[in-house]
């Protein structure tokens, strides 16, 4: 059977699973700390990755092992978005943005010039990039670190190398250690980090990722 991956918000998950059973027949499930696998009478399978694992408490008597209650729980999540010349840092309680700072630093684009001009340009661009990353680290320390004791996870996005550089700042070691707690959430592909982009991230990091296998091509 072909597979496809889709994302479903916590608010829609119960309805989606009910619809899955309606389309494919009686279901059974196997719940584990990292995934809940739902199998239907016609052979269709929906493997639901547990966001913010492990699934706790793992309640074998609850619907889908307690997955619905687990995904509905409000979590405090820090988000750090960095691209060359721009950054955004925020803390969410559920979908509510409770602290944030967005900023930018000018970093020159590439040039086709050669020789000494190219070398001077490269040095200037490297200095601008370093200053931009330092500014992003300063903001992360000021906005995110005061919440670190209460965070469930840190979610990152933008330019991966830029984020890695920022999180390498020694002040941010505690944040870097929380980066993997969102349950294998991919690094967020985002445009330039603006406030609207930051505010939209919960739709991605809260969503349940479902690997769906169906005996036909119908969704």
Buried (B, 14 or more C-beta within 10 A) or exposed (E): EEEEEEEBBBEEBBEBBEEBBEBBEEBEBEBEEEBBBBBBEEEBBBBBBBBBBEBEEBBEEBBBBBBBBBBEEEBBBBBBBBBBBBBBBBBBBBBEBEBBBBBBBEBEEEEEEEEEEEEEBEEEBEEBBEEBBBBBBBBBBEBBBEBBEEBBBBBBBBBEEBBBBBBEBEEBEEBBEBBEBBBEBEBBEBEBBBEEBBBEBBEBBBBBBBBBBBEEEEE
